[in-house]
Amino acid sequence: MTHDLSAVTPDFAEADVRSIAAKLLQDATAAAQPTMPDIPQPLARPLPPPLPGIPPLSGIPPLSAVPAQAAPQLDSLRHASETTALRTTPARLQSESITTTHSPTTTATAVSRFVSQMSPGLDSITREFHRVAAQVSATPGSTRVFDPLQVRSDFPILHQQIHGKPLVWLDNAATTQKPRCVIDAISRFYLEDNSNIHRGAHTLAARATDAWENARQCVQKFLGAASPSEIIFLRGTTEAINLVAQTVGRCFLRPGDEIILTVLEHHANIVPWQMAARETGAVIRVVPVDERGEIQLDAFESLLGPRTKLVSLTHASNSLGTILPVEQMTAAAKRHGALVLIDGAQTVSHMPVNVQSIGCDFFVFSGHKIFAPTGIGALYARRELQQVMPPWQGGGNMIRTVTFEETTWSEPPAKFEAGTPSVADAVGLQAAIEYLLALGWPAILRHEHELLEYGTARLLEVPRLRLIGQARNKVGVLSFVLPNRTPEEIGRLLDREGIAVRAGHHCAQPSLRRFGLDATVRPSLAIYNTTSDIDRLADAVHRIATSPVKDPPGPPLK
Ligand SMILES: Cc1ncc(COP(=O)(O)O)c(C=O)c1O
């Protein structure tokens, strides 16, 4: 059997999308006939040439020309097929949904029969459809409706089996997975635009420099900074905090000055300050939390005083999920003339941020926590401070003139970006931010809130489970312990079920010690998680909690 898509014209309009869809439905229905013996072959006739920039994967005309207004069509088509695929087929097929027609019921039936007979030829067609649909729906301004299953389908890595079970990724506070549009943006950069920035005087150098600066503008808008020059690209949160500690800390702290942190901080927001304090004679003060894991604001206020020079706060705790009232805390710190740094590693993917509304001097985050690559992150630093902060690392890019006697610096942010930067990763970061924004904050907030509520309720049904961190304002972190198993054992048992969670101290030991613990199990949520992920987790934890401890869960994972 062949797939003749001759009705499809090269300039794809909405009607053409429908036409492709209708054709696929026809093929799917035919493929489902019991008499149809042969394996479907790839397309029968040569395809129109690919559109510039985006080579087709295989087998189907380059749908990258589908206009943004066709996104709703693609969305509803994919939704119908995915729902069916999820209900009726093994896990591998969850990713391989086929886009067919705009009648969900007909589609659902056809698809469920079709996917069970799927061949490699059709597989590649569906993948291509999937890829383009993700691109179209990630286009800013597209009228995409938030659907977690559809979001999930944008993340290729999620569609695999671990130990024979469909992967459930609940380790999002450690790192997030990457949507196909991010992966594509990075590979497109390496396929077409790769060059070092600034130094070259040729076309690719100009393209790479534009890509780098466009990404900076994107982050500026994302954080609500006043100017792109206030955004410094670095490897991530840890490097950004170290930069501030090593520049502001070293230069402006004096013996007896006070740095205020909270007990909820990640080690990345403790250790650099300890190093700076040790060198300067400054002192660290720590804000406590209550039993829920909420900041004790009166204690914070009473720590503030004339000696307070710097307040460095996590925006949300990675171990308990608590969201801190950073606007209120920043305002209080400002009344005492302190500088304020906000560690946004755990918030940027969960809620909108505006550094000017917060009123902070520094804001840091890591790209890999927001669906972007590892190795890229940003430091927002207020313009006036950038001018007085000394450079951190020396080398290329950050200088204006060099002689053996003296060097003068570039203007910020280049002053803080020594050496060849991670341009492709910045391109990936921009793609990730655009992807997230295209989903829309109201829908993300609603979805994650519902998931957190559902997850909390389901876990609290587990006998003797102790949930650590029950702040009223939380991101999707569900730290817990059980009396009959260590967190590491639970983590390994869940891995056997295909469920990825973190178990340990989460690089936030003081926050767990506050609750008398060294470690917890920490499922953490993201946009692509679903209630069925939560059900898988809760059911597995229930089994672990109620089963006798007889078989140890095996050696540590590699
Ligand atoms: C709140 C918080 N701060 C800082 C970090 C460190 O981030 P990175 O390792 O990306 O530098 C993390 C990572 O988990 C975090 O959750």
The ligand as an ORCA input file, in Angstrom:
! r2SCAN-3c Opt
* xyz 0 1
  C      17.083     26.997     44.416
  C      18.301     26.565     43.654
  N      19.368     27.355     43.607
  C      20.468     27.021     42.922
  C      20.556     25.835     42.253
  C      21.802     25.501     41.496
  O      21.529     25.517     40.134
  P      22.641     25.085     39.072
  O      23.166     23.767     39.536
  O      21.893     25.020     37.786
  O      23.680     26.151     39.069
  C      19.477     24.966     42.283
  C      19.542     23.650     41.627
  O      18.869     22.721     41.985
  C      18.323     25.343     42.994
  O      17.247     24.548     43.047
*
